[in-house]
Amino acid sequence: MAGSAAASAFTPLTIGPLRLRNRFIKSATNEGMAKGGMVTKGLAKFHENVAAGGAALTTVAYCATSRDGRTFVDQATLDDAAIADFRVLTDGVHRHGGAAMAQLTHAGAFTFLDKTQLAASRPLSASGGFNKIGVMNNRWLKKAMNKAEMADMAAEFAAAAVRAREAGFDAVELHMGHGYLLSQFVSPFYNRRWDGYGGSIEKRMRFPTEVLGRVLDAVGKDLAVVAKYSMTDGKEGGNTIEDGVAIARALEAGGAHMAVLSNGLNVESITAMFGSSFPKSNRGKPANLAIAIGMWVQSFTEPQNVVFRENYLRDHALRIRAAVKMPLAYLGGVQSLAGVETAMTDGFEAIALGRALVHDPGFVNALQAGTTNQSGCTACNRCVTMMYSPGGTSCVIKSPNEAALNRVAAGALA
């Protein structure tokens, strides 16, 4: 072990009503294993492997609060029909002493669902008008949510959290970052409202905080309720780190049990999220033409040749750490025991790992055993575009996932 700070990462952590065996969290990374929206054996196996590999908490990415809340068709919905299959997933995680967290998400205007999949004539968002995402799937306009729709949406998040509890999840993560619905209220790129839900960052946080309150009321005594958000929007004209501090303070005041500190937006600033460029040679070729075109256009708007560095979000995260006392999970490029040491010395209660655990789900156990002190992940970001492949998200250095497992429901007989 490199030092006492690194050693503390392997000690238990309490988040709200949940006690974790250590401080390592598998962050949400869209797995692409819920083909057609089904919770599959492949998805269950992926998260069971993470638990077996030593992480205390594994996050199941993008559990839509409703079918209209999906960004892609290959994402699961936390509805009644999915509970039994999600229970198979959480049972598998629990068998290895791990805990499971459902990331509750609604796409809002950031949806690629076509007219046969999206019930609403116009996707909901903080503000109405032209929908730049919809250009790629003939959804040219979005609808500004009124107060009744916001109340219904808060209830939708709470209902999804209740189903998560029924499905055996130990925690829920409210996705308030990266450009999804709650983030569309937070970010000035999307929120142009003039009422009590727009203007200052405090007003832009009003609806996300209302959702947090509803979820806490529904499940907060039984499940850890976590909020993931973008510390900055990663682009001029968007939220700055000062806004990120205000967001953290609002989440703390709202009673969140922990915040996961991410960065950037999917469309405007994906490099700010991943900390390194997406070279054209690394870009996947999704079958969906609209998504492929969107990725091609995005390649011209992103910074080029941004080189990965470990703990690349540290400076922003330290600003948040200094501003609040609530538990925080550091997310952003920890790939070694030295990186763990840095994050723990900085005072973060937990460390969220993404690409390192996609590369090797046993990374945490290997660190603790002393058989490695450095991940083999190269931060090439090709695992991100692998979500469009039949096998779903995987490291290109390793063998792909078994595609056949993504065509069978998790609870189906062998």
C-alpha positions in Angstrom: 0.0 0.0 0.0 1.4 3.4 -1.0 0.4 5.2 2.2 -2.2 5.5 4.9 -4.5 7.7 2.7 -4.6 5.0 0.0 -5.2 2.4 2.6 -8.3 4.4 3.8 -9.9 3.8 0.4 -10.4 0.2 1.4 -12.2 1.0 4.6 -16.0 1.1 5.0 -18.1 4.1 4.1 -21.6 5.1 5.1 -23.8 7.0 2.7 -27.2 7.8 4.1 -28.7 4.5 5.2 -26.1 2.5 3.1 -22.8 1.1 4.4 -20.3 0.2 1.8 -17.3 -2.2 2.3 -14.9 0.3 0.7 -14.7 3.6 -1.0 -14.7 2.5 -4.7 -17.7 3.1 -6.9 -18.2 1.9 -10.4 -19.4 5.1 -12.1 -22.2 5.0 -14.6 -21.0 4.2 -18.1 -23.7 3.5 -20.7 -23.3 -0.2 -21.2 -25.3 -0.7 -24.4 -26.3 -4.1 -23.1 -30.1 -3.5 -22.7 -30.8 -4.2 -26.3 -34.3 -3.2 -27.2 -34.7 -1.9 -23.6 -34.4 -5.4 -22.1 -32.5 -6.0 -18.9 -30.3 -8.8 -20.1 -28.0 -11.5 -18.9 -25.1 -9.5 -20.3 -26.0 -6.5 -18.3 -26.3 -8.5 -15.1 -23.0 -10.3 -15.7 -21.2 -7.0 -16.3 -22.2 -5.6 -12.9 -21.7 -8.9 -11.1 -18.2 -9.0 -12.4 -17.6 -5.5 -11.1 -18.8 -6.5 -7.6 -16.7 -9.7 -7.7 -13.7 -7.5 -8.6 -13.9 -5.6 -5.4 -15.8 -2.3 -6.0 -18.2 -1.6 -3.2 -20.9 0.0 -5.3 -21.7 -0.5 -9.0 -23.9 2.0 -10.9 -26.3 0.7 -13.5 -26.2 3.4 -16.1 -29.3 5.1 -17.5 -32.3 3.5 -15.9 -35.0 5.7 -17.6 -37.8 6.9 -15.5 -40.2 6.2 -18.3 -40.1 5.0 -21.9 -40.2 8.6 -23.1 -37.2 9.2 -20.9 -34.8 7.2 -22.9 -32.1 8.6 -25.2 -31.7 5.4 -27.2 -33.9 2.4 -27.7 -31.2 0.2 -26.2 -31.7 1.5 -22.7 -33.7 0.0 -19.8 -36.7 1.6 -18.2 -37.4 1.2 -14.5 -41.0 0.2 -15.0 -42.9 -2.6 -13.3 -42.1 -5.1 -16.2 -38.3 -4.7 -15.6 -38.3 -5.2 -11.8 -37.8 -9.0 -11.9 -34.9 -8.8 -14.3 -33.3 -6.0 -12.4 -33.7 -8.2 -9.3 -31.5 -10.8 -11.0 -28.8 -8.2 -11.5 -28.9 -6.9 -8.0 -28.9 -10.4 -6.5 -25.8 -11.2 -8.5 -24.0 -8.1 -7.2 -25.1 -8.9 -3.6 -23.7 -12.4 -3.9 -20.2 -10.9 -4.0 -20.7 -8.5 -1.1 -21.3 -5.5 -3.3 -24.1 -2.9 -3.6 -26.0 -1.7 -6.6 -27.1 1.8 -7.6 -29.7 2.6 -10.3 -28.9 5.8 -12.2 -32.3 7.5 -12.6 -32.4 9.5 -15.8 -34.8 11.3 -18.2 -33.5 12.4 -21.5 -35.7 15.5 -21.9 -34.7 16.9 -25.3 -31.6 14.8 -25.5 -33.3 11.9 -27.2 -32.8 10.0 -30.4 -36.1 8.1 -30.2 -38.1 8.3 -33.4 -41.8 8.9 -33.8 -42.6 5.3 -33.2 -40.8 5.3 -29.9 -41.4 8.7 -28.4 -45.0 9.2 -27.3 -44.8 13.0 -26.8 -45.1 15.1 -30.0 -42.3 17.3 -28.7 -39.7 16.2 -26.1 -39.9 18.0 -22.7 -37.1 20.4 -21.6 -36.5 23.4 -19.5 -37.2 25.7 -22.4 -39.0 25.3 -25.6 -38.3 26.2 -29.2 -35.6 24.8 -31.6 -34.2 21.5 -30.5 -30.6 21.1 -31.9 -30.5 17.4 -31.0 -33.8 16.8 -32.8 -32.3 17.9 -36.1 -30.9 14.4 -36.4 -34.3 12.6 -35.9 -36.9 15.1 -37.1 -37.7 16.4 -33.6 -37.1 20.0 -34.5 -39.0 21.5 -31.5 -38.9 20.9 -27.8 -41.5 21.9 -25.2 -40.9 24.0 -22.1 -42.3 22.2 -19.1 -45.0 23.9 -17.1 -45.5 23.5 -13.4 -47.9 20.6 -13.7 -45.5 18.7 -16.0 -42.7 19.4 -13.5 -44.8 18.0 -10.7 -45.6 14.9 -12.7 -41.9 14.5 -13.6 -40.9 14.7 -10.0 -43.4 12.0 -9.2 -42.1 10.0 -12.1 -38.6 10.1 -10.6 -39.9 9.1 -7.2 -41.9 6.2 -8.6 -38.8 4.9 -10.4 -36.9 5.1 -7.1 -39.6 3.0 -5.4 -39.3 0.4 -8.2 -35.5 0.5 -7.8 -36.0 -0.4 -4.1 -38.3 -3.2 -5.1 -35.7 -4.5 -7.6 -33.1 -4.8 -4.8 -31.1 -1.7 -5.5 -29.2 -0.2 -2.5 -29.0 3.3 -3.9 -30.3 5.6 -6.6 -28.3 8.2 -8.5 -30.2 11.2 -9.9 -28.4 12.2 -13.1 -28.2 16.0 -13.1 -25.3 16.3 -15.5 -24.2 15.8 -19.1 -27.2 17.4 -20.8 -30.1 15.2 -19.8 -33.4 16.6 -18.5 -32.4 17.7 -15.0 -29.2 19.1 -16.4 -31.2 21.0 -19.0 -32.7 23.0 -16.1 -29.2 23.5 -14.5 -27.3 24.7 -17.7 -27.8 28.1 -19.3 -27.2 26.4 -22.6 -30.7 24.9 -22.3 -32.5 26.9 -19.6 -33.7 30.3 -20.9 -36.7 30.6 -18.6 -37.9 33.8 -17.1 -39.9 32.4 -14.2 -38.9 31.0 -10.8 -37.0 28.2 -12.5 -34.7 30.2 -14.6 -32.1 33.0 -14.4 -29.7 32.6 -11.5 -28.0 29.3 -10.8 -30.1 29.1 -7.6 -33.3 29.3 -9.6 -32.0 26.9 -12.3 -31.4 24.4 -9.5 -35.0 24.7 -8.1 -36.6 21.9 -10.2 -33.7 19.4 -9.8 -33.8 20.1 -6.0 -37.5 19.5 -6.0 -36.9 16.1 -7.7 -34.3 15.3 -5.1 -36.8 16.1 -2.3 -39.4 13.9 -3.8 -37.0 11.0 -4.1 -35.7 11.4 -0.6 -39.2 11.4 0.7 -40.0 8.2 -1.2 -36.9 6.1 -0.5 -34.4 8.1 1.5 -34.8 6.1 4.7 -34.0 2.8 2.8 -31.7 3.8 -0.1 -28.8 6.1 -0.5 -29.9 9.0 -2.7 -26.9 10.3 -4.7 -26.8 13.2 -7.2 -24.4 13.2 -10.2 -23.7 16.6 -11.8 -21.3 18.5 -14.0 -19.1 20.8 -12.0 -18.8 23.0 -15.2 -20.4 22.8 -18.6 -16.9 22.8 -20.1 -17.6 25.5 -22.6 -17.7 29.3 -22.7 -21.2 30.5 -22.0 -22.1 27.6 -19.7 -21.8 26.9 -16.1 -18.5 27.9 -14.5 -16.9 26.3 -11.4 -18.5 29.1 -9.4 -21.8 27.7 -10.6 -20.6 24.2 -9.7 -20.0 25.3 -6.2 -23.5 26.8 -6.0 -25.0 23.5 -7.3 -23.1 21.5 -4.6 -24.4 23.8 -1.9 -28.0 23.4 -3.2 -27.6 19.6 -3.2 -26.2 19.7 0.3 -29.1 21.9 1.5 -31.5 19.6 -0.3 -30.3 16.6 1.7 -28.5 14.5 -0.9 -26.5 11.7 0.7 -23.6 12.2 -1.6 -22.6 14.0 -4.9 -20.6 12.4 -7.7 -18.5 15.1 -9.3 -18.5 14.9 -13.1 -17.9 17.5 -15.8 -19.0 18.7 -19.2 -21.9 17.9 -21.5 -22.5 15.2 -24.1 -23.1 17.5 -27.0 -21.2 20.7 -26.2 -18.1 19.5 -24.4 -17.6 15.8 -24.3 -13.8 16.2 -24.1 -14.3 18.1 -20.8 -16.1 15.0 -19.5 -13.5 12.4 -20.5 -10.3 14.5 -20.1 -8.9 13.5 -23.5 -9.7 13.8 -27.2 -11.7 11.4 -29.2 -9.5 10.8 -32.3 -11.4 10.2 -35.5 -9.8 6.8 -35.7 -11.3 5.9 -32.4 -14.8 6.9 -33.3 -17.3 4.1 -33.5 -19.7 3.6 -36.4 -23.2 3.2 -34.9 -25.9 1.7 -37.1 -28.2 4.6 -36.3 -27.5 7.1 -39.0 -28.7 10.1 -36.9 -26.3 9.2 -34.1 -23.4 8.6 -36.6 -24.0 12.0 -38.2 -24.2 13.7 -34.8 -20.9 12.1 -33.8 -19.3 13.3 -37.1 -20.5 16.9 -36.6 -19.3 16.8 -33.0 -15.8 15.8 -34.0 -15.4 19.3 -35.6 -16.5 21.2 -32.6 -14.3 19.5 -29.9 -10.8 20.5 -28.9 -8.2 18.4 -30.7 -5.2 16.5 -29.2 -6.2 16.9 -25.6 -3.9 14.5 -23.7 -5.2 12.5 -20.8 -3.7 13.1 -17.3 -4.6 11.3 -14.2 -7.0 13.0 -11.7 -7.7 15.5 -14.5 -10.8 17.0 -12.7 -8.9 17.5 -9.4 -8.7 21.3 -9.5 -12.4 21.7 -10.0 -13.3 19.0 -7.5 -11.1 20.7 -4.8 -13.2 23.9 -5.2 -16.3 21.8 -4.4 -14.6 20.0 -1.6 -13.7 23.3 0.1 -17.3 24.6 -0.2 -19.4 21.8 1.3 -19.2 19.2 4.0 -21.5 16.6 2.3 -19.8 13.3 1.1 -18.3 13.6 -2.3 -17.2 11.0 -4.8 -14.2 12.1 -6.9 -14.6 11.1 -10.6 -12.1 11.9 -13.2 -9.2 9.7 -14.3 -8.0 7.8 -11.3 -6.0 5.0 -12.7 -3.4 4.0 -10.1 -2.7 3.6 -6.5 -1.0 7.0 -6.5 -4.2 8.5 -8.0 -6.2 6.9 -5.2 -3.8 8.3 -2.7 -4.2 11.8 -4.1 -8.1 11.7 -4.1 -8.2 10.4 -0.5 -5.6 12.9 0.7 -7.7 15.6 -0.9 -10.6 14.6 1.4 -13.0 12.9 -0.9 -15.0 10.2 0.7 -15.2 7.9 -2.3 -13.6 7.4 -5.7 -15.7 6.7 -8.8 -14.0 4.7 -11.5 -15.2 4.3 -15.1 -12.8 3.3 -17.8 -10.4 1.6 -15.4 -13.2 -0.9 -14.4 -14.3 -1.4 -18.0 -10.7 -2.4 -18.8 -10.5 -4.7 -15.7 -13.4 -5.2 -13.3 -11.0 -6.8 -10.9 -8.9 -3.6 -10.6 -9.9 -2.8 -7.0 -9.1 -6.3 -5.7 -5.7 -6.1 -7.5 -4.9 -2.8 -5.9 -5.8 -4.1 -2.5 -3.8 -7.3 -3.0 -0.8 -5.3 -4.2 -0.6 -7.3 -7.4 -0.8 -4.0 -9.4 -0.6 -0.3 -8.8 -1.5 0.9 -12.3 -4.5 0.3 -14.6 -3.8 -1.0 -18.1 -6.4 1.5 -19.4 -4.9 3.8 -22.1 -7.8 6.3 -22.0 -8.3 5.9 -25.7 -12.1 6.3 -25.2 -13.0 3.6 -27.7 -14.9 1.8 -24.9 -17.4 4.7 -25.2 -18.3 3.9 -28.8 -18.3 0.2 -28.1 -21.7 0.7 -26.5 -23.1 0.6 -30.1 -21.6 -2.8 -30.8 -23.6 -6.1 -30.3 -21.6 -6.9 -27.2 -21.9 -3.5 -25.6 -19.3 -1.4 -23.7 -16.0 -3.1 -23.4 -12.3 -2.4 -23.6 -10.9 -2.8 -27.1 -7.7 -4.1 -25.6 -9.6 -7.1 -24.2 -12.0 -9.5 -25.8 -15.5 -8.2 -26.5 -18.5 -9.1 -24.4 -20.7 -12.1 -25.4 -23.2 -10.5 -27.7 -25.6 -13.5 -27.3 -26.1 -12.6 -23.6 -27.5 -9.2 -24.6 -30.4 -10.9 -26.4 -31.7 -12.8 -23.4 -33.6 -11.4 -20.4 -31.6 -11.6 -17.2 -34.3 -13.7 -15.5 -34.8 -16.1 -18.4 -34.0 -19.8 -17.8 -30.6 -20.8 -19.1 
